[in-house]
Amino acid sequence: MLPKTLNRSVYTVYSPAGHGVFNSAFRYFSQNVKRKYDVVVVGGGIVGTASAREILLRHPKLKVAVVEKEPKLAFHQSGHNSGVIHAGIYYKPGSLKAKLCVQGLNLSYKYFDEKNIPYKKVGKLIVATNDIEVTRLNDLYERSLANNVPDVKLVDAEGIKEIEPYCEGIKAIWSPHTGIVDWALVTQYYAKDFKNAGGDVYLNFEVSKFEETEDADYPTLLRSKTNDTVQSRYILTCGGLQSDKIAELTGCSPLPKVVPFRGEYLLLNPDKCHMVKGNIYPVPDPRFPFLGVHFTPRMDGKVWLGPNAVLAFKREGYSWSDFNLWECLDALRFPGFIKMGWKFMGAGFQEIAKSAFIPLQVKELQKFIPEIQEYDVQRGPAGVRAQALDNDGNLVDDFVFDHGKGESALSRNILHCRNAPSPGATSSLAIAKMIADKIESEFNI
């Protein structure tokens, strides 16, 4: 009997030498079997995988698949992040982000306990180092209360020292339920639930085209760059760094545009990691779009310092040497990026300088832990953020869903999740419920 999922990236046929005819026949047959599904999710990051899981758990009789262009799930943003479980402090009260983050926090911890996924509730201090920051901190504290963030409190300089003995500050917000986890590992658990419920995962499947079929029951065909195909009644895309490009394949607007920003981390030397017990964050400066450098302990005992924020010259560019001419030009000539660049030119040059010169980033860190010196750090990993921008250079912080134009199957039967903003990983189970609700509403499943 042939396996249910004929996936060349998963199944390998072993045969004695001389059985090449059998192997060739099997490969031909496996590539041409019609793979038909009720729902196909494009994108195997944490949001796509969580959404596929939620859809199938709600509707176990459906045939559901996930297609992912990389050789494993959570390959990009979901596997290249700080690993923080956020509590929902920063977001505008009443906003969807605030609601989903607090819901996601509670759902995440419950899920981790059910599945015995390792995590640590190390907490977070948001530390003010001057009077201007104290004013902002007080406003942030009121926001956290409005968002129902659990057990947050204000602490003074002495309280800061009780929590983080090496940290300097005059006032801070203490969030005891902020934690750390390996979000790539969590994605694998979501995928295991999904597959155990009967779902299929196709790796190395980079969607290059959406096509209409003559099959009224399965009107949409996804074609990969290697000419693999999957047919489906309905399609959900959660493309992350490629979300706008995937949407454009079905006739959607190019907006909001994804501009990739790389965040580069430093690593604290192991003999100094005892100086950081939990997350230590700065008070956000409302004049700038990104948070600033912070201290993040990791599940493996390491401590990450950073990140900065610089334009990536490739959608999936994790270093300065990662360069794609067309993707770079695509970002640089986008009016929204040009306007944003002019607005934050000074801050942008500072971020580039911090990328080039470690002492500049260490200077920022010393505001909180003065004992850290340049020789205590080394260059570490990097992640790339899919920052959605509009034409006026504004950061798109809300969720964006989109359909193609017209009455074709490519318009009616495909829903694009074009922006699932941070804290997407923390909120993933809550986002999945929202997306499943939307799928049920849009497609009458």
N, C-alpha and C positions, 0 to 999 in steps of 0.2 A: 504494500500500500504506500502511495506517495505521501510525504509529510504534508500537513495542512498548509504550511507557509513555504512556498518554493522560493526561498531567498538565497541567492548565491553568496551573500555575505555571511550567512549563518550556516547553511547546509553544505557539506563537502562530500562528494561521493568517492569512496576509496575502493579501488579495484586492482587486481593483479596486473602486471605489465601485459600488454597485448590486448587489453580490453578498451582501447581507445575509441572504438566504434560505439561501444555502449555509453561511454562518457559523453561523446559528442551528441548522441541521440538524446541522452537525458538532458543535457544542457539546452538543446534545441527545444525539447518538449517543455522544460521548465520555464523557458523564457516566453513561450507562446501560450501557456495556459492562461485563460482569462481570470484575472484576480479582480473580483467584484465585491464591493463593500457598500454598506449603508452610509457610513461616514468615514472619510479619510482626513486625518489631521496632518498638515504639512508643517514639520518642525518638531524636532525631538529635544527641545530645551525643557526647562522645568514647567513652564506654563503650558506648552503643548502637551506634554506627557501627563500632567495633572488633569488637564481638560479631557483628554482621551479616556483616562481612567474614570473620571466622574461620569462622563456620558455612558460608558459601558456598564458601570455599576448601577446606574439608574435604569438602563435599558438593556438587560443582559441578553435579550434575543437579537439585538442588532449585531451586524458584522462591522467591526471598527478596526481601522489600521492607522498606524503612524508611519510616515515616511520621513527619513532624515538623511541629509546629504553627506554627513560625516560618518566615519567608521564606528562611532559610538555616540550615545546620547550625552546631553549636557556638555557638548564639546567646546562651546564658546562662552557666552555670558554666564550661563548656569554653572559652568565649571571654572570660571575665572573671576571670582568675586571674593569679597572679604570674609564671607562665611558668617556674617552677623544675622542674628534673629532679632529684627527690629520690633520696638514696642509701640510705635505710632506717635511719637512726640512731635515731629516737625510739621505735620501736615495740617492744612487749613481745616478748622472744625466744621464738621458736616460734610466734608468732601468725601468722594468715593474712596480716595486713597487712604484717608484716615480710618474710615469704617472698615475697609478690607484689610488694612494692616492689623488692627486690633483683633478682628475676627481670625485673621490668618495666624497671628501669634498663638491664640488659644487652640486653634485647630492643629497647628504644627506640634506643639508640645504634647497634645493628646495623641497624635499620630506617632510621634517618636517613642512615646511610652508603650504604645500598643505593639510597635514593631521592634522594640529594643534597639533603636538607632542611637548611637552615642551622641550626646550633646552636653553642653555645660552652661549653666546659668551664671555667667561671670559678672553680669550687670554692666551698666554703663554710667560713667560720669560725663556730663557736659559742663565744661569748666570755663568760668569767666576769669580773665586775668587782669581786667581793668574796669573802671566804672561804666564806660560805654557798653561793654559786654554784659555787665550786671543788669542794666536796663533791658537789653535784648533777652537776657536769660529769664528775667521775671515774666516778660511777655510770653516766652516759650513755655514757661511753667504753666501759665494760665491756659495756654493752648493745649498742653498735655492733659490738664484736668478736663477741659471741654471734650477731649477725644476719649475720655474714660481709660486712659493709660493706667494700668494697675500699679498701685503702691508707689507712685513717684513721690519724691519729696525734695525740698531744698535743704542743702547743707552748707555750713560755713567753712572757713579755712581749716578749722580743727576737724570738722566732719570729713573733709576731703582727705586729710592725713589718716584718719581712721580707716578709710576705705582703700586709699592708694598712698602708702607711706612716702613714696618718692615724688608725688605729684604736688605742684605748686598751683595755688589759685585762691581767689578771695570768696568765691561762691560757686555752687554747682547744683545741677539737677542730678539726683541719683535715681536711676531706673533699675531696680533689682531683677526684673524679669527679662531684660535684654540678655541674649545668650549667643552662643556660637555653635555651629554645626557644619558638616561637610554637605553643601547643597547638591553637589554632583552625586554623592552617595544617596541622598534623599530622592533624587530623580530616578536612580536605579530601582529604588524601592517602589516608587510610583509605577515604573514600567513592569516590575514583577507582578504587582497587583493587577495591572492591565492585562498582561499575558495570561495570568492564572484565570482571569475572567473570560478568556477566549480571544483577546485582542492579538493582532499581528504587528510586528515591528519590522520595517524594511530599512536597513542601513545602506549607506553608499547609494542613496536614491536622491540625486539632485534634480529637482523639478526644473525642466527647461521650457515646458509648454503645457497649457491647458487646452484641450480640444473637446468640441462637441461630438457626440456619437449619434448613431441612429437608433440606439437602444433607449426606449422611453423609460425603462426602469433604472438604467444606469447611464444618465445622459452626459456625464463628464468623464473625460479620460485625462489622466496625468501621465506625461511622458518625461522620462529622465534624460539626462545628457548621454547616457549609454543606451538609450532606446528601450529601457524597461518601461512597462506600462501598468497602470492600475486604474480600474473604473470605479465610479462611485455615484451614489445618489446625491450626496451632499459632501461639501468640503469645507473644512475650517483651516485657515492658515495662521500659524503663530511663528512668523519667520525671524523675529529678533532683528539682528543686524541686516538681514535681507528683506525685511517685511515690506518696505515700499516697492522694491523691485519685483517681488512676487505679486503684489497687488496690481502693479502696472501690466503684468502679463495678461490680466483679465480685463483690461480697459479702464482701470481705476485711475484716479488723479495721482500725479506724482507727489502730492502733498497729503500729510506732512512728510517731509523729507528726512531720512535718516542720515545724520552726520556722525561718523565714528570718532569718539574721543577716547584716547588711551590714558589709563591711569597706571602710573608706575609706582611700585612699592619698594621700600628699603626693608632689609631684614636686620633685626637687632641681634647682635652676637649672642650665642647661647649663654655665655657666662654673665650676661646682663638681663636676661629674660625675667629674672626674679623681680625686677623693678616694676613690672607691669602685671597686675593681677587680673584686671578686666579691661573693658573698652574705655578709652579716654578720648573724648571728642571735643573739638572747639565749639564755641558758640557761633552759629552761622551768621555770616555778614550778608544782610539782605541786598546789598549792592551787587553781589556777584552770584553767578548761577550755580557754582559748585561748592561743596562743603568745606574743603580744606583738609589738611593732613591730620591724621588721628592714629591712635595706637590700638591695634587689634590683635589679641591673642588668638592662636589657632588651635585646632584640636590636636595637632601633632606636637604641641609645646612651643612652636615658634611664635615670634611676635612680628607682625607686619607693621610697617610705619609708612603712612601716606594715605591715599595716593595724591599725586599731582593730576593735572588734566591738560593734555595736549592733543592737538588734532592728529589722528592716525592717518597715514598716507595710503591706507588700504582698509577695506571694511573689516577685515580680520587681521589687522596688523598689530602685532604685540611688541614690536621693537621699531627703532628708527630705520632699520634696514629692510623692513617689510614694506614694499612699495609696489603699487599698481598705478600706472600712469592714468588710465581712464577713470578709475575710482577716485584718484586724487583730484583730477580735474573736475570730476562730477561734483565733489564737495566744494572746491575752491571757487567755482563759478556760480554756485547756487546763491541767489540774492539774499536768502535768509542768513546764510553763513557770513556773507560779506557784511551785512548790517550788524550781525552779532559781533563779528571781528572788530569793526570800528568802535562799537560801543564798549567792548572790553579789551581794547588793544593793550593797555598798560598791564592789566592782569594776565593777559595771554602771554606777553613777553616774560613776565615774572615766572609763569609756569614752565615756559621753555628753558629759562635760565636754571630753574630748580631741577629740571631734567638733566641738564648738562653738568651742573655743579652740585655735588652732594652737600657741601657745607651750607648752601643756602636752604636746603630742606631741613638739615639738622638744626639750623638756627630757629626755624619754626617749631620744631619739636622741643627745643630747650625752653620755650615759654612755659611748658608744662612739666618737663623733667629736666632740670638744668644739668644733672650729672651726665647726661648722654653727650658723648663726644663723637667727632667724625670717625675716629678709629673703632667706635663701637657698632658701626653699621656697615652694611654692604648692599650692593644692588640686588634686588629680589625680583619677584614675578610681576607680571602686568596683566591687566584686563582691558577690554574694550567695551565701552558703553554705547549702546544704540540710542543716541540722543535725537529725538524727533524735534524738528524745527518747522515753523511756518515761514512764509515768504517775508515776513517783517523781522525775522531774526528772534522771535520769541520761542522759548522752550515750551514744548507741548507736554504738560504734566498730567493730563487726563487720559483716560482710555479712548482709543479711536477705533471704531469698527466701520467697515466699508464693504460695499457691493460694487460689482462692475455696473456699467451703464447699459440700458436696454432691457429687452425681454428674453434674451437668450439664456440657455442653461448656465453659461458662464457668469451671468448676472444674478439669476434667481437662486442658484444652488451653491454659491460660494460665499462664505463669510470670512472676511479678513480681520484678524486682530492686529492692527497696525501699530499699536503702542500699548505696552503693558509696563508702565513706568515703575521705577524703584519705589518701594521695596517689593519687587515682583516675586522674589524667592520666598520671603516671609509670608506674603499674601497668597502664595500659589494655590493652596487648597480653597481659599475663599474666592479667588479669581476664577478657579475652575467651576465653582458652583454658579457664579454669575454668568460665565460663558455657556455652561450647560443650559441654564435658564434661557439665555438668548437663542441658543440653537433650537431649543424646543419651541420657542415663540416664533422664530423666523421660518422654521421648516416644518412646523406642526408634527414633530416627532412624538 
